[in-house]
Amino acid sequence: LFRTYIASKIKNPDRLSAGWLKFDRKAFIKSKNLLVNSQNRPFQKLIKKWKLDGSLEKDPEADNFLYFDFISVGANKSDKFVWTKIWHDSEISRDGLVKNFLQIKRTHAYKKGEIKDLIGFDRLPENIQDLLNGELLWKLGAGENRTVMRVYVPRETEIISSSIPSGDLTVYRDEDTQLKVLEFPINLVPGEKMATKIEYQTHLSRGSHDWRPYMMQVLGTPGREKTTFMETISVGKLNDTASRRSVSSVGRFRAETANIGHPEPLIDQVFRAVLEWGKMRAE
């Protein structure tokens, strides 16, 4: 199925075999560059089993969840010049409270004259050069990048604070998935950098007061390029307000997966760790 699809998209299918061994098929599929749907129920079950259906499904075992939906509303091709770095930190306390910090940094890296250089403007006929006016350059990507972000998070999420330079944060529940959605705009002109920040809290119910396993599930956006995601984990403190003492828990986490703490492509991933706390002490 996959080979047939690729062959149908190139002019000379005979060349497919020559470069087939060099092509990273698993990475291509994992990045959701190929999505399939069928009205035939048995075949659709296979498609879902192969994870080619692009469905949004929260793992029942996941303690936390993130899905990013990029919606371009600028009516131009500026996405190819925009780089995105996403950082999420899970600060986990001994009582199971999880403080989530989400930062989305976007950079519009278009440089003046870049489109003309890419298309070989100086070698084009004069009548074609005359067509490349400001409006057409804007549509080809030299204009403002306008994107509406939808971030899907657990339904019990409570917002603590937000910093949205391009507008307001809207929060609502998605009827199909029953997940909570954080929706906000990110608008960038060429050469601009912008950081959007949101703090919210969820709760970790598994484990005990001294030991808690943690699983973060991230679902990637189909066909995303120039986008990375980094998950970090920090250990929070617990205050003993009843006795009016400041009590800190000596906590640490043990990474169970190797993808924690460094940028990864925004694809379907799971981040696992175990949180442990030692004896408490009064300060």
Secondary structure, 3 states (H helix, E strand, C coil): CHHHHHHHCCCCCCHHHHHHCCCCHHHHHHCCCCCCCCCCHHHHHHHHHCCCCCCCCCCCCCCEEEEEEEEECCCCCHHHHEEEEEEEEEEECCCCEEEEEEEEEEEECCCCCHHHHHHCHHHCCHHHHHHCCHHHHHHHHHCCEEEEEEEEECCCCEEEEEECCCCCCEEEECCCCCCEEEEEEEEECCCCEEEEEEEEEEECCCCCCCEEEEEEEEECCCCCCCEEEEEEEEECCCCECCCCECEEEEEEEEECCCCCCCCEECCCEEEEEEEEEEEEEEC
